[in-house]
């Protein structure tokens, strides 16, 4: 009987950063999966940072300050929200390995969150990884209507103000397309990624007290 195949070497935060810099990203089959799979799609989803689609109703919600927006205040709660099952997506690709790796990268300052709070409760959020002038959006969730869209709007404003040039969305879904996400070829993505990695974005350059109207102007590319 032949011996079992060797187990893959464990993925470290350093390996994960190198993979993203090379255009790869990991996903698990489900929350219980032991291993990760690496993806390098032929068509890559991105959000052009000057073309986010902000509807009138979403802009009204932002102007009304219906949510308190936080940045990097509770990574674990955001990750849990993104990993939770919900109608239409009962399974998640966020397993224990991804949770541990991204928590370590959050502690190292590479991973960031944008959060929507209401009456002290987290009702929406997103997280992603920043390298140079590239931000790799990983996942977002909402428990209240428009909460994740508001977080995305604040994220785009923060990236534009901080000098980022690339917002990676991995795959384009109808929902993301309605917000302005587009598909580009792998070759074009690599070109934009290389250019983004050559600059240094500042995720915390935008003042947390920036007025909603200024957020909307930045997010719309004005």
DRENVEXTI-562249 format. One record per atom (N, C-alpha, C): atom name; x, y, z; residue in one letter. Coordinates in steps of 0.001 Angstrom, whole numbers, m for minus. Example, Ala and Ser with C-alpha at 12.3 -4.5 7.8 and 13.67 -1.06 7.14 Angstrom:
% residues 2
PT   atome         x         y         z   residu
PT       N     13190     m5690      7800        a
PT      CA     12300     m4500      7800        a
PT       C     13200     m3300      7800        a
PT       N     12850     m2250      7080        s
PT      CA     13670     m1060      7140        s
PT       C     12900        30      7870        s
% end
This chain:
% residues 222
PT   atome         x         y         z   residu
PT       N       849     m1193         0        x
PT      CA         0         0         0        x
PT       C       885      1244         0        x
PT       N       591      2141      m907        x
PT      CA      1401      3349     m1001        x
PT       C      1055      4292       143        x
PT       N      2035      5086       594        x
PT      CA      1781      6003      1703        x
PT       C       837      7124      1270        x
PT       N        99      7701      2200        x
PT      CA      m806      8796      1841        x
PT       C        m9     10002      1359        x
PT       N      m590     10803       488        x
PT      CA       120     11988         5        x
PT       C       419     12934      1167        x
PT       N      1536     13623      1108        x
PT      CA      1871     14537      2205        x
PT       C       883     15694      2278        x
PT       N       664     16155      3483        x
PT      CA      m217     17306      3657        x
PT       C       472     18566      3138        x
PT       N      m305     19492      2568        x
PT      CA       300     20733      2091        x
PT       C       941     21503      3245        x
PT       N      1965     22253      2914        x
PT      CA      2591     23100      3917        x
PT       C      1574     24136      4400        x
PT       N      1587     24457      5687        x
PT      CA       625     25449      6184        x
PT       C       838     26820      5547        x
PT       N      m268     27507      5301        x
PT      CA      m201     28846      4720        x
PT       C        41     29850      5840        x
PT       N      1014     30693      5652        x
PT      CA      1347     31720      6631        x
PT       C       872     33081      6126        x
PT       N       798     34080      7004        x
PT      CA       451     35422      6540        x
PT       C      1387     35928      5455        x
PT       N      2676     35622      5550        x
PT      CA      3630     36052      4528        x
PT       C      3306     35426      3171        x
PT       N      2963     34139      3175        x
PT      CA      2598     33463      1926        x
PT       C      1334     34089      1351        x
PT       N       375     34409      2213        x
PT      CA      m871     34995      1745        x
PT       C      m622     36354      1086        x
PT       N       236     37159      1669        x
PT      CA       556     38460      1075        x
PT       C      1233     38292      m280        x
PT       N      2131     37337      m378        x
PT      CA      2809     37084     m1657        x
PT       C      1808     36616     m2713        x
PT       N       848     35802     m2305        x
PT      CA      m158     35310     m3254        x
PT       C     m1004     36454     m3796        x
PT       N     m1461     37338     m2927        x
PT      CA     m2261     38477     m3386        x
PT       C     m1451     39375     m4310        x
PT       N      m187     39575     m3982        x
PT      CA       668     40403     m4827        x
PT       C       882     39779     m6194        x
PT       N       699     38467     m6291        x
PT      CA       845     37765     m7568        x
PT       C      m479     37626     m8302        x
PT       N     m1578     38111     m7706        x
PT      CA     m2880     38052     m8364        x
PT       C     m3759     36895     m7946        x
PT       N     m3360     36125     m6932        x
PT      CA     m4136     34973     m6464        x
PT       C     m4928     35330     m5220        x
PT       N     m6005     34592     m4980        x
PT      CA     m6720     34716     m3716        x
PT       C     m7279     33356     m3321        x
PT       N     m7429     33100     m2006        x
PT      CA     m7877     31790     m1539        x
PT       C     m9359     31765     m1175        x
PT       N     m9952     30587     m1302        x
PT      CA    m11305     30345      m815        x
PT       C    m11371     28896      m361        x
PT       N    m12256     28615       584        x
PT      CA    m12481     27245      1034        x
PT       C    m13793     26726       455        x
PT       N    m13933     25412       414        x
PT      CA    m15183     24813       m74        x
PT       C    m16359     25222       808        x
PT       N    m16140     25205      2116        x
PT      CA    m17160     25624      3071        x
PT       C    m16476     25872      4409        x
PT       N    m17259     26203      5410        x
PT      CA    m16700     26572      6713        x
PT       C    m15948     25425      7374        x
PT       N    m16321     24185      7043        x
PT      CA    m15695     23027      7680        x
PT       C    m14506     22492      6905        x
PT       N    m14235     23031      5724        x
PT      CA    m13156     22505      4883        x
PT       C    m11798     22683      5559        x
PT       N    m10921     21695      5359        x
PT      CA     m9602     21733      5984        x
PT       C     m8620     22552      5168        x
PT       N     m8785     22535      3838        x
PT      CA     m7796     23172      2978        x
PT       C     m8409     24343      2207        x
PT       N     m7531     25144      1638        x
PT      CA     m7927     26271       806        x
PT       C     m7625     25973      m656        x
PT       N     m8365     26617     m1546        x
PT      CA     m8101     26555     m2979        x
PT       C     m7694     27946     m3445        x
PT       N     m6745     27994     m4377        x
PT      CA     m6268     29259     m4902        x
PT       C     m6960     29564     m6220        x
PT       N     m7354     30827     m6412        x
PT      CA     m8071     31231     m7615        x
PT       C     m7314     32333     m8347        x
PT       N     m7344     32223     m9671        x
PT      CA     m6745     33225    m10563        x
PT       C     m7635     33300    m11801        x
PT       N     m8845     33868    m11672        x
PT      CA     m9843     33786    m12753        x
PT       C     m9408     34508    m14021        x
PT       N     m9882     33999    m15146        x
PT      CA     m9578     34649    m16427        x
PT       C    m10183     36032    m16505        x
PT       N    m11374     36187    m15939        x
PT      CA    m12038     37488    m15862        x
PT       C    m12100     37890    m14397        x
PT       N    m11554     39062    m14085        x
PT      CA    m11456     39505    m12689        x
PT       C    m12397     40680    m12454        x
PT       N    m13082     40646    m11326        x
PT      CA    m13971     41732    m10965        x
PT       C    m13236     42835    m10226        x
PT       N    m13487     44072    m10616        x
PT      CA    m12937     45231     m9916        x
PT       C    m14003     46314     m9828        x
PT       N    m13811     47240     m8903        x
PT      CA    m14610     48458     m8850        x
PT       C    m13740     49607     m9326        x
PT       N    m13998     50198    m10499        x
PT      CA    m13288     51433    m10862        x
PT       C    m13568     52483     m9792        x
PT       N    m12535     53083     m9254        x
PT      CA    m12700     53965     m8107        x
PT       C    m13327     55314     m8445        x
PT       N    m13538     55575     m9725        x
PT      CA    m14203     56828    m10102        x
PT       C    m15592     56590    m10671        x
PT       N    m16134     55369    m10485        x
PT      CA    m17421     55052    m11112        x
PT       C    m18355     54259    m10210        x
PT       N    m18254     54441     m8918        x
PT      CA    m19200     53760     m8040        x
PT       C    m20608     54307     m8300        x
PT       N    m21566     53391     m8389        x
PT      CA    m22959     53793     m8615        x
PT       C    m23640     53974     m7270        x
PT       N    m23982     55222     m6962        x
PT      CA    m24663     55545     m5702        x
PT       C    m26062     56034     m6054        x
PT       N    m27059     55245     m5728        x
PT      CA    m28440     55614     m6061        x
PT       C    m28890     56804     m5206        x
PT       N    m29975     57432     m5638        x
PT      CA    m30515     58557     m4874        x
PT       C    m30925     58133     m3471        x
PT       N    m31529     56955     m3377        x
PT      CA    m31972     56497     m2056        x
PT       C    m30779     56199     m1153        x
PT       N    m29700     55634     m1719        x
PT      CA    m28510     55367      m923        x
PT       C    m27859     56673      m481        x
PT       N    m27775     57637     m1391        x
PT      CA    m27213     58942     m1034        x
PT       C    m28033     59594        77        x
PT       N    m29342     59451         5        x
PT      CA    m30212     60019      1044        x
PT       C    m29936     59367      2391        x
PT       N    m29734     58053      2382        x
PT      CA    m29419     57331      3618        x
PT       C    m28101     57825      4216        x
PT       N    m27104     58038      3352        x
PT      CA    m25803     58506      3829        x
PT       C    m25905     59918      4384        x
PT       N    m26609     60789      3683        x
PT      CA    m26763     62173      4168        x
PT       C    m27502     62216      5504        x
PT       N    m28433     61301      5697        x
PT      CA    m29223     61274      6926        x
PT       C    m28453     60670      8097        x
PT       N    m27242     60162      7841        x
PT      CA    m26408     59556      8896        x
PT       C    m27188     58478      9655        x
PT       N    m27819     57585      8899        x
PT      CA    m28602     56529      9531        x
PT       C    m27737     55475     10212        x
PT       N    m26450     55465      9882        x
PT      CA    m25525     54530     10513        x
PT       C    m24324     55288     11070        x
PT       N    m23775     54770     12164        x
PT      CA    m22483     55233     12647        x
PT       C    m21428     54372     11964        x
PT       N    m20491     55009     11262        x
PT      CA    m19491     54273     10497        x
PT       C    m18206     54136     11317        x
PT       N    m17753     52905     11457        x
PT      CA    m16509     52622     12154        x
PT       C    m15486     52037     11201        x
PT       N    m14225     52187     11532        x
PT      CA    m13128     51646     10741        x
PT       C    m12177     50890     11669        x
PT       N    m12001     49613     11411        x
PT      CA    m11045     48777     12154        x
PT       C    m11355     48697     13646        x
PT       N    m12628     48743     14018        x
PT      CA    m12943     48701     15445        x
PT       C    m13290     47304     15950        x
PT       N    m13783     46403     15071        x
PT      CA    m14151     45060     15536        x
PT       C    m14062     44072     14385        x
PT       N    m12840     43636     14087        x
PT      CA    m12632     42715     12967        x
PT       C    m13395     41408     13165        x
PT       N    m13329     40848     14375        x
PT      CA    m13941     39537     14609        x
PT       C    m15445     39565     14350        x
PT       N    m16103     40642     14747        x
PT      CA    m17549     40739     14527        x
PT       C    m17867     40876     13046        x
PT       N    m17050     41630     12313        x
PT      CA    m17265     41766     10870        x
PT       C    m17060     40426     10180        x
PT       N    m15990     39729     10525        x
PT      CA    m15746     38423      9912        x
PT       C    m16888     37462     10201        x
PT       N    m17370     37456     11428        x
PT      CA    m18485     36572     11781        x
PT       C    m19728     36918     10973        x
PT       N    m19977     38203     10773        x
PT      CA    m21124     38614      9974        x
PT       C    m20994     38172      8533        x
PT       N    m19785     38273      7991        x
PT      CA    m19558     37865      6602        x
PT       C    m19663     36349      6437        x
PT       N    m19279     35606      7470        x
PT      CA    m19274     34145      7382        x
PT       C    m20623     33516      7702        x
PT       N    m21532     34288      8288        x
PT      CA    m22824     33729      8691        x
PT       C    m23661     33345      7478        x
PT       N    m24391     32245      7609        x
PT      CA    m25281     31830      6522        x
PT       C    m26486     32762      6478        x
PT       N    m27059     32896      5295        x
PT      CA    m28233     33739      5112        x
PT       C    m28999     33240      3888        x
PT       N    m30223     33658      3711        x
PT      CA    m31010     33194      2561        x
PT       C    m30289     33470      1249        x
PT       N    m30189     32424       433        x
PT      CA    m29486     32546      m837        x
PT       C    m28016     32200      m750        x
PT       N    m27484     32127       480        x
PT      CA    m26085     31725       661        x
PT       C    m25959     31018      2001        x
PT       N    m26347     29742      1980        x
PT      CA    m26327     28965      3211        x
PT       C    m24920     28520      3583        x
PT       N    m24026     28397      2576        x
PT      CA    m22652     27964      2828        x
PT       C    m21697     29139      2641        x
PT       N    m20607     29110      3369        x
PT      CA    m19619     30166      3282        x
PT       C    m18276     29598      2846        x
PT       N    m17459     30431      2192        x
PT      CA    m16116     30016      1803        x
PT       C    m15094     30426      2853        x
PT       N    m15559     31017      3950        x
PT      CA    m14660     31464      5016        x
PT       C    m14542     30350      6052        x
PT       N    m13420     29652      6049        x
PT      CA    m13213     28579      7020        x
PT       C    m12284     29051      8147        x
PT       N    m11927     28139      9029        x
PT      CA    m11098     28502     10164        x
PT       C     m9733     29016      9763        x
PT       N     m9150     28445      8715        x
PT      CA     m7826     28883      8267        x
PT       C     m7869     30335      7799        x
PT       N     m8869     30675      7010        x
PT      CA     m9003     32054      6534        x
PT       C     m9218     32997      7711        x
PT       N    m10060     32587      8662        x
PT      CA    m10324     33440      9825        x
PT       C     m9045     33720     10599        x
PT       N     m8231     32705     10827        x
PT      CA     m6983     32880     11588        x
PT       C     m6001     33745     10817        x
PT       N     m5826     33462      9518        x
PT      CA     m4863     34219      8715        x
PT       C     m5239     35694      8629        x
PT       N     m6499     35977      8388        x
PT      CA     m6895     37372      8242        x
PT       C     m6902     38095      9584        x
PT       N     m7141     37371     10659        x
PT      CA     m7015     37999     11976        x
PT       C     m5561     38390     12220        x
PT       N     m4622     37512     11884        x
PT      CA     m3209     37831     12051        x
PT       C     m2818     39029     11185        x
PT       N     m3324     39064      9949        x
PT      CA     m3000     40182      9059        x
PT       C     m3682     41472      9515        x
PT       N     m4822     41358     10164        x
PT      CA     m5451     42538     10758        x
PT       C     m4563     43085     11874        x
PT       N     m4062     42202     12712        x
PT      CA     m3183     42628     13806        x
PT       C     m1902     43260     13272        x
PT       N     m1473     42832     12078        x
PT      CA      m256     43376     11470        x
PT       C      m521     44662     10679        x
PT       N     m1794     45044     10534        x
PT      CA     m2126     46287      9855        x
PT       C     m2388     46175      8367        x
PT       N     m2490     44953      7846        x
PT      CA     m2741     44774      6412        x
PT       C     m4228     44645      6092        x
PT       N     m5013     44164      7032        x
PT      CA     m6446     43936      6813        x
PT       C     m7236     45033      7521        x
PT       N     m8312     45477      6869        x
PT      CA     m9109     46577      7402        x
PT       C    m10602     46261      7286        x
PT       N    m11369     46924      8129        x
PT      CA    m12821     46799      8090        x
PT       C    m13455     48175      7982        x
PT       N    m14637     48199      7375        x
PT      CA    m15532     49349      7443        x
PT       C    m16848     48807      7982        x
PT       N    m17382     49461      8990        x
PT      CA    m18501     48899      9742        x
PT       C    m19664     49893      9825        x
PT       N    m20868     49373      9789        x
PT      CA    m22080     50180      9984        x
PT       C    m22720     49760     11308        x
PT       N    m22870     50734     12202        x
PT      CA    m23436     50484     13525        x
PT       C    m24735     51267     13685        x
PT       N    m25663     50693     14421        x
PT      CA    m26909     51385     14769        x
PT       C    m27273     51036     16206        x
PT       N    m27386     52055     17032        x
PT      CA    m27725     51861     18447        x
PT       C    m26788     50852     19112        x
PT       N    m25505     50932     18765        x
PT      CA    m24513     50061     19382        x
PT       C    m24442     48658     18820        x
PT       N    m25229     48363     17795        x
PT      CA    m25244     47018     17191        x
PT       C    m24630     47078     15796        x
PT       N    m23763     46107     15506        x
PT      CA    m23176     46007     14170        x
PT       C    m24217     45462     13209        x
PT       N    m24604     46254     12215        x
PT      CA    m25669     45847     11292        x
PT       C    m25169     45665      9861        x
PT       N    m23887     45880      9635        x
PT      CA    m23319     45675      8310        x
PT       C    m21832     45959      8339        x
PT       N    m21133     45439      7351        x
PT      CA    m19698     45690      7304        x
PT       C    m19034     44967      6159        x
PT       N    m17755     45262      6004        x
PT      CA    m16929     44601      4999        x
PT       C    m15498     44552      5499        x
PT       N    m14716     43665      4880        x
PT      CA    m13299     43614      5207        x
PT       C    m12499     43293      3959        x
PT       N    m11232     43656      3991        x
PT      CA    m10354     43386      2864        x
PT       C     m8909     43628      3254        x
PT       N     m8038     43386      2311        x
PT      CA     m6603     43445      2543        x
PT       C     m5988     44551      1696        x
PT       N     m5124     45356      2300        x
PT      CA     m4466     46459      1604        x
PT       C     m2990     46155      1395        x
PT       N     m2547     46316       142        x
PT      CA     m1136     46180      m207        x
PT       C      m784     47321     m1146        x
PT       N       161     48159      m767        x
PT      CA       508     49284     m1625        x
PT       C      m710     50141     m1893        x
PT       N     m1028     50332     m3173        x
PT      CA     m2210     51093     m3546        x
PT       C     m3336     50200     m4010        x
PT       N     m3330     48933     m3611        x
PT      CA     m4389     47987     m3969        x
PT       C     m5149     47574     m2714        x
PT       N     m6465     47484     m2858        x
PT      CA     m7296     46968     m1778        x
PT       C     m8069     45776     m2328        x
PT       N     m7929     44639     m1669        x
PT      CA     m8563     43402     m2111        x
PT       C     m9798     43165     m1244        x
PT       N    m10955     43507     m1785        x
PT      CA    m12194     43323     m1042        x
PT       C    m12507     41842      m895        x
PT       N    m12782     41410       322        x
PT      CA    m13012     39994       577        x
PT       C    m14494     39642       704        x
PT       N    m15201     40335      1568        x
PT      CA    m16603     39986      1780        x
PT       C    m17305     41144      2482        x
PT       N    m18630     41190      2342        x
PT      CA    m19419     42167      3072        x
PT       C    m20760     41549      3432        x
PT       N    m21435     42156      4402        x
PT      CA    m22721     41631      4852        x
PT       C    m23588     42774      5342        x
PT       N    m24880     42510      5480        x
PT      CA    m25782     43480      6074        x
PT       C    m26889     42752      6815        x
PT       N    m27322     43358      7896        x
PT      CA    m28489     42884      8641        x
PT       C    m29631     43889      8563        x
PT       N    m29316     45077      8061        x
PT      CA    m30292     46144      7850        x
PT       C    m30112     46641      6422        x
PT       N    m31203     46976      5754        x
PT      CA    m31147     47420      4358        x
PT       C    m30138     48544      4176        x
PT       N    m29338     48423      3135        x
PT      CA    m28370     49426      2686        x
PT       C    m27102     49508      3538        x
PT       N    m27008     48754      4616        x
PT      CA    m25840     48886      5497        x
PT       C    m24545     48537      4777        x
PT       N    m24527     47451      4004        x
PT      CA    m23294     47080      3306        x
PT       C    m22991     48053      2172        x
PT       N    m24036     48589      1520        x
PT      CA    m23824     49568       447        x
PT       C    m23217     50861      1004        x
PT       N    m23675     51262      2177        x
PT      CA    m23095     52441      2817        x
PT       C    m21620     52184      3130        x
PT       N    m21310     50993      3641        x
PT      CA    m19909     50658      3942        x
PT       C    m19060     50683      2678        x
PT       N    m19587     50164      1585        x
PT      CA    m18844     50184       330        x
PT       C    m18597     51618      m131        x
PT       N    m19591     52477         6        x
PT      CA    m19434     53875      m388        x
PT       C    m18341     54549       440        x
PT       N    m18358     54313      1728        x
PT      CA    m17316     54873      2599        x
PT       C    m15948     54280      2278        x
PT       N    m15916     52995      1916        x
PT      CA    m14645     52382      1537        x
PT       C    m14068     53050       299        x
PT       N    m14874     53214      m748        x
PT      CA    m14385     53823     m1984        x
PT       C    m13890     55246     m1718        x
PT       N    m14636     56006      m922        x
PT      CA    m14195     57360      m576        x
PT       C    m12846     57324       135        x
PT       N    m12686     56396      1054        x
PT      CA    m11432     56278      1815        x
PT       C    m10279     55878       907        x
PT       N    m10514     54966       m21        x
PT      CA     m9457     54538      m929        x
PT       C     m9037     55669     m1859        x
PT       N    m10016     56395     m2389        x
PT      CA     m9678     57519     m3276        x
PT       C     m8877     58579     m2523        x
PT       N     m9318     58925     m1338        x
PT      CA     m8622     59953      m569        x
PT       C     m7221     59483      m163        x
PT       N     m7077     58187        73        x
PT      CA     m5798     57641       517        x
PT       C     m4836     57296      m595        x
PT       N     m5191     57581     m1858        x
PT      CA     m4278     57382     m2960        x
PT       C     m4243     55985     m3543        x
PT       N     m5244     55153     m3235        x
PT      CA     m5307     53813     m3816        x
PT       C     m5753     53910     m5278        x
PT       N     m5359     52923     m6077        x
PT      CA     m5741     52927     m7489        x
PT       C     m6500     51677     m7919        x
PT       N     m6612     50671     m7039        x
PT      CA     m7259     49414     m7424        x
PT       C     m8109     48892     m6277        x
PT       N     m9375     48574     m6578        x
PT      CA    m10267     47889     m5644        x
PT       C    m10709     46588     m6292        x
PT       N    m10148     45504     m5818        x
PT      CA    m10412     44169     m6351        x
PT       C    m11709     43628     m5756        x
PT       N    m12600     43134     m6623        x
PT      CA    m13853     42534     m6175        x
PT       C    m13893     41034     m6434        x
PT       N    m12827     40470     m6972        x
PT      CA    m12693     39041     m7271        x
PT       C    m13651     38605     m8370        x
PT       N    m14911     38368     m8056        x
PT      CA    m15910     37967     m9042        x
PT       C    m17036     39008     m9096        x
PT       N    m17613     39200    m10267        x
PT      CA    m18727     40136    m10416        x
PT       C    m20039     39371    m10338        x
PT       N    m20873     39751     m9390        x
PT      CA    m22236     39226     m9274        x
PT       C    m23201     40300     m9772        x
PT       N    m24450     39939    m10052        x
PT      CA    m25414     40967    m10455        x
PT       C    m25524     42093     m9429        x
PT       N    m25440     41748     m8152        x
PT      CA    m25515     42777     m7112        x
PT       C    m24333     43738     m7210        x
PT       N    m23125     43209     m7326        x
PT      CA    m21946     44071     m7418        x
PT       C    m21951     44877     m8720        x
PT       N    m22439     44260     m9790        x
PT      CA    m22525     44979    m11067        x
PT       C    m23455     46180    m10950        x
PT       N    m24522     46036    m10183        x
PT      CA    m25457     47144    m10008        x
PT       C    m24822     48306     m9250        x
PT       N    m23717     48042     m8563        x
PT      CA    m23011     49080     m7808        x
PT       C    m21805     49633     m8568        x
PT       N    m21550     49077     m9742        x
PT      CA    m20472     49610    m10566        x
PT       C    m19317     48673    m10833        x
PT       N    m19360     47446    m10322        x
PT      CA    m18273     46500    m10571        x
PT       C    m18257     46077    m12036        x
PT       N    m17064     45859    m12578        x
PT      CA    m16891     45430    m13967        x
PT       C    m15878     44291    m14013        x
PT       N    m15886     43575    m15120        x
PT      CA    m14908     42510    m15346        x
PT       C    m13816     42995    m16289        x
PT       N    m12585     42622    m15966        x
PT      CA    m11463     42886    m16861        x
PT       C    m10695     41584    m17035        x
PT       N     m9875     41518    m18059        x
PT      CA     m9123     40292    m18307        x
PT       C     m8042     40095    m17253        x
PT       N     m7584     38879    m17150        x
PT      CA     m6492     38574    m16226        x
PT       C     m5262     39421    m16531        x
PT       N     m4936     39571    m17811        x
PT      CA     m3755     40354    m18186        x
PT       C     m3912     41815    m17780        x
PT       N     m5108     42373    m17999        x
PT      CA     m5344     43763    m17608        x
PT       C     m5316     43910    m16094        x
PT       N     m5867     42918    m15397        x
PT      CA     m5829     42960    m13930        x
PT       C     m4392     42954    m13434        x
PT       N     m3559     42089    m13997        x
PT      CA     m2149     42033    m13566        x
PT       C     m1459     43373    m13831        x
PT       N     m1778     44001    m14943        x
PT      CA     m1166     45291    m15249        x
PT       C     m1564     46327    m14199        x
PT       N     m2846     46369    m13871        x
PT      CA     m3315     47335    m12881        x
PT       C     m2782     46996    m11495        x
PT       N     m2684     45715    m11192        x
PT      CA     m2157     45302     m9894        x
PT       C      m701     45722     m9740        x
PT       N       109     45471    m10749        x
PT      CA      1522     45866    m10688        x
PT       C      1661     47375    m10472        x
PT       N       830     48143    m11174        x
PT      CA       882     49601    m11012        x
PT       C       457     50008     m9609        x
PT       N      m555     49344     m9062        x
PT      CA     m1040     49685     m7722        x
PT       C       m13     49324     m6650        x
PT       N       667     48213     m6829        x
PT      CA      1653     47788     m5833        x
PT       C      2869     48706     m5801        x
PT       N      3054     49479     m6863        x
PT      CA      4203     50387     m6940        x
PT       C      3965     51696     m6187        x
PT       N      2741     51912     m5698        x
PT      CA      2450     53123     m4935        x
PT       C      2079     52731     m3513        x
PT       N      1987     53706     m2638        x
PT      CA      1689     53420     m1234        x
PT       C       418     54149      m818        x
PT       N      m662     53405      m713        x
PT      CA     m1907     54000      m257        x
PT       C     m1923     54145      1256        x
PT       N     m2739     55068      1729        x
PT      CA     m2879     55312      3170        x
PT       C     m4347     55123      3546        x
PT       N     m4656     53985      4131        x
PT      CA     m6051     53659      4432        x
PT       C     m6638     54593      5481        x
PT       N     m5805     55150      6326        x
PT      CA     m6298     55984      7421        x
PT       C     m6129     57472      7161        x
PT       N     m5877     57857      5916        x
PT      CA     m5689     59282      5615        x
PT       C     m6975     60072      5771        x
PT       N     m8124     59465      5485        x
PT      CA     m9400     60174      5545        x
PT       C     m9850     60326      6989        x
PT       N    m10181     61546      7371        x
PT      CA    m10666     61830      8720        x
PT       C    m12003     61122      8942        x
PT       N    m12127     60422     10054        x
PT      CA    m13358     59694     10365        x
PT       C    m14550     60622     10507        x
PT       N    m14305     61927     10705        x
PT      CA    m15398     62897     10886        x
PT       C    m15802     63565      9574        x
PT       N    m15271     63074      8446        x
PT      CA    m15591     63674      7148        x
PT       C    m17106     63678      6915        x
PT       N    m17601     64806      6446        x
PT      CA    m19047     64977      6258        x
PT       C    m19583     64051      5167        x
PT       N    m20835     63610      5295        x
PT      CA    m21436     62717      4304        x
PT       C    m21372     63246      2873        x
PT       N    m21577     64527      2674        x
PT      CA    m21550     65068      1318        x
PT       C    m20168     64917       693        x
PT       N    m19115     65099      1496        x
PT      CA    m17764     64907      1001        x
PT       C    m17503     63431       689        x
PT       N    m18059     62541      1497        x
PT      CA    m17950     61093      1233        x
PT       C    m18578     60771      m112        x
PT       N    m19756     61306      m359        x
PT      CA    m20447     61042     m1621        x
PT       C    m19672     61598     m2803        x
PT       N    m19115     62787     m2677        x
PT      CA    m18329     63367     m3769        x
PT       C    m17112     62495     m4079        x
PT       N    m16415     62055     m3055        x
PT      CA    m15242     61206     m3259        x
PT       C    m15652     59883     m3914        x
PT       N    m16703     59258     m3408        x
PT      CA    m17121     57946     m3907        x
PT       C    m17594     58014     m5350        x
PT       N    m18131     59162     m5752        x
PT      CA    m18615     59325     m7127        x
PT       C    m17522     59820     m8069        x
PT       N    m16332     59991     m7547        x
PT      CA    m15211     60398     m8394        x
PT       C    m15158     61880     m8690        x
PT       N    m15729     62706     m7822        x
PT      CA    m15762     64152     m8065        x
PT       C    m14599     64833     m7348        x
% end
